[in-house]
Amino acid sequence: MSSSERPAAYHFVGVGGSGMSALALYHAACGGRVSGSDRSFDGGSNADLRAALAAAGIAILPQDGTGAASGCDEVVVSTAVEQDNPDLRVARERGVPLLHRSELLARFVKARRTIAVTGTSGKSTVVAMTFAALRGAGLQPSVITGGALVELEERGVPGNAWADPRGDLLVVEADESDGSLVRYEPWCGVVLNLQRDHKETAEVAAMFRTFRDRVSGPLICGEDANLDELRPDARFGFGPGAECGPRRSNCGPTARASASAARSSRCRPPAATTCSTRWRRPPRPPRPAPLCR
């Protein structure tokens, strides 16, 4: 494989964070070279997470600039990383490009047929439900999220990322609190709600409008009236204006139960929306594949 074809090598500063570790795990699972540093690891904390990241093929390095000097293509940072961090200082000295974590997630989103879930509350829960339903339907999705999924933790991984090489679907959590959702260009967008949280509602509404314009396929929104201006292709909820809603309450915490709940829904894609995936009902949900190497 030529250098132009090989996956990029990334060094993650603050790899112990939930968002950063998810990106690192996903990239490592897809065959990329990954290293990371975290001051908590240097202090002897979070030993279980450190061991899990190392088991996934991520090289854990001290946060002293070593990672930026290890031959990586880019150094991934978040807004939580101080400007005088040793890894950042060495990266600047050596001319190694700095990449914000949301820019990297935007690359991952664009590379697959991505379902991006946003809203001022409920994102992690809906990402987990969507991932479980797609797995139960046999569609081999991947996921990048901020919260740990129990069904993944039970398989011995941290639970906030999963990469399945058999499918092209990716489910991600698109965060509005730092405005990063406006960077993403997903195939399908999901907007759950609009309430005052980290920012004023008017500011978040403007981000949602930008997000809507960057969605290449269907946009699905909650039934709240303050989302009407997004002109969604479908609405979900419990009220009379929702095209998608549960018909019975037999949902459970497992992938099989989530798939059953999805099949029992009266939601159907609108006529103007096309989808190249043929939904099918397998005899039983397949066993999860290991993270791709």
N, C-alpha and C positions, 0 to 999 in steps of 0.2 A: 504494500500500500504506500502510495506516495505521500509526502507531507501535506499536499493539498487535499488529499482524500481522508487522511486520518482525523479522528475526532480531536478537537482542541484540548490542550492541557490547561486546566484551571487550578489556581491556588485560592482557597477560600479563607478570608480573614474573619474570624468569628464563626468557625464551622460548627460550633456547639449550639448555635441558635436554631430555633425550629425551622425558620424559613431557609436559612443557609444550608443546614444539614439536609433538608429535602432536595435542594438543587444539587448538592454534592452527591447524594446517594443516587439520584436519577441519572446524572451524567456518568457516574461510575458504572451503573448498571447497564448503560448503553454502550459501554466499551471505551469511554474516555479516561484519560489519565487525570487523577484528582489528588491534590494534597490539601491540607487545611491546618490552621492553627487556631487556638483558642486559649485565652488567658486562664480560663477555669481549668483546662487540662494541665496547664503549666503549674497551677497551684494544687494539683492533686484531686480536684473535684470532678464530678460527673464521670467516674471511671467506667460505669456501664455503657454510657453513650460513646465514650472514647473507644471502648472495645468493640462496640457494634459497628462504628464507622470503619475501624481498622479491618474488621472481618469482611466488610463490603468492598475492600480493596483501596480504601482511602488512606494515604500516607499522612499520619499525624506528626506535625513538626512543631518545634517550639516557636513562640511568637517573638522571634528576634531578628526577623529579616531573612531567615534561611529559606522560607518558602518562596519568596520573591526572587531569590537567587538560584532556584533549583531547576531552571530551564522551562518554566511554565510560559504559555502563550499570553495569558492575561491573569490579573489578580482581581478576584471578585470581592466587592465590599458592599456594606449596607450603610445606611445613614447613621447607624449606631457606632460605627468605627471612627475613632478620633483621628484627626488629621496628622497627629504626631506619632501614630502607631508605627513601630519599627518595620513592619512588613510594607506599609505604604511608603515609608521613607526610602527603603531600599529599592522598591519598584520604581519610584521616580528617578533615583540615581541611575538606575540601569536602563531606563526607558521602557520598562514593561508597562503596557497599557492597563489602566484601571477600568473595571467594568462594574456598574451597579447591578445588584442582584436582580432588579426588575428588568434590566436590559437583557440579562441572560435568560430569565424566564420568558421574555418576549420572543427570543430566538427559539426556545423549545416550543412555545405556543404556535409559532408560524410553521414549524417543521412537521407538525402533525395535524390531524383533523380534531381540533381542540374545542372542548366545551368549557367555557370560562364562566364561573359563578361569582357574581358580585352582589352587593347589597350592604346595608348598614348593620345587619345582624343575620345570623343563621348560616353564614357561608360554609364554615367547616362541616356543619351537620349535613347540609345539602350536597356538598362535594362527596362526603362519605356515602350518602344514600345513593347518589347517582353512580358512583363507582361500583357499589355493591349490586345495584340493579343491572348494570351493563355486564358485570362479571356473571351474574346469574343467568343472563340471556345468552351467554357464550360468546361475547363480542371482544374479549381479551383487551380491556382498556388498561391504560396506564394512568397514574395519578401523581400530582404534586400538590401538597396541601400543608397548612400550618399545624393542624391537629393530628394526633396519632389515631390511626384506624385500628380498632381492636382486632379485626380479622387478620390484619397484617402483623400486628404485634404477636399474635398467637403462632405465627410462623417464624418467629425469631428475628424479625427486622424492626427497626425503630418505628415504622408505621406511618410515616409522613410522605413516603414516596414509593412508587412501584413502577417498574418498566417491563412491559410484556412485548417481546419482539414480534409476536404473531398478529397483533392488531395495530391499527393506525389511530385509534381514538385515545385522546388524552384529556383528563378532567383536571382542572386547576382552580385554585382559589384566587380570585382577582381582587386585590385589596384597594379599597377606596381611601383608607385612612392616611396614606402617604401619597395619594394621587397616582400610584404606579399603574392602575388599570388602564389609563389612557395610552399606554405604550403597546398594549396587546392587540393582535389582529386574529381573533379566534374564528373558527367556523360557526359555532353556535354560542350565543350569549344568553345568560340567565341573570336577570335582575330581580332580586327577591323583594326588596322593600326600600323605602327612602324615609329615614328618620334622622333627627338631630343626634349625632354621636360625637365622632372626633372633629367634625367640621359642621358648619352651618348647612342647612338643607339646600340652599340656593347654590352653594359651591359644589356640593356633591351632585346635584341635579345637572350642573354643567358638565361634570366629568362623565356622568351617565350618557349624556347626549353625544359626547365625543366617542365614548365606548360603542354606542349604538352605530355610529357611522363607520366604525372599524370592523364590525361584525360582517363576515361575508355571506353567512347563511341565515338561519332563523334566529329571531330574538324572542325569548320567552320571558314574560314578566308576571309578577304577582298582580293580584286584582285591585290593589290600592289605586284610587283615582289619581294620586299625584305622580303616577307612572304613565298616564295616558299619553303625554306628549312624546314618549319614546316610540309610539306607533308599533307596538309589538305584533308579531305574527300569531302569537297565542298567549292566553292568560291562564294562570292556574290559581286555585284557591278553593274556598268553600261556598262562595257566594254565587248568585245567579249569572254574573258576568264572566265567570271563569269557564273556558272551554275544557280545561283539564282539572279533574278533581277526583278524589277517592269515592268509590262506590260501596266499599265495605272496609271495615277496620280490622283486617286480619294481618296487619304488618307485624313483623318481628325483627329481631336484630341480625338475622343471618342473611347471607346473600340470596338463599333460596326464597326466604319470605319476602325480601325486597323485590325480587323478580316477580313473585306472585302478585304483590301489590301493584307493580307496574303494569302487569298484564290485565289486572282487574280495573284499571283506570279507564275512564271514558275519553281520555286524551287521544286525539288523532292529529297528525301533521296537517296544517292548513293546505288548501289546494295550491296556493302559490309557493309552497315550500317543497323542495325536492331533497331527497336523501338517497345516497348511493348505497347505503347499507340495507340489506334485506333482513328485517327482524325475523327471528325464528325462535321456536320454542324447543330447545333440546330436550331429550328424555330426562336428563338430569344435569345440573350445572357441572362443568368439568372441574377437576382439581386444579388449583392454581399452579401456574408454571413458576419455577424459580426465577429470580431476577436475572435478566439477560446479561451475559458476560461478553 
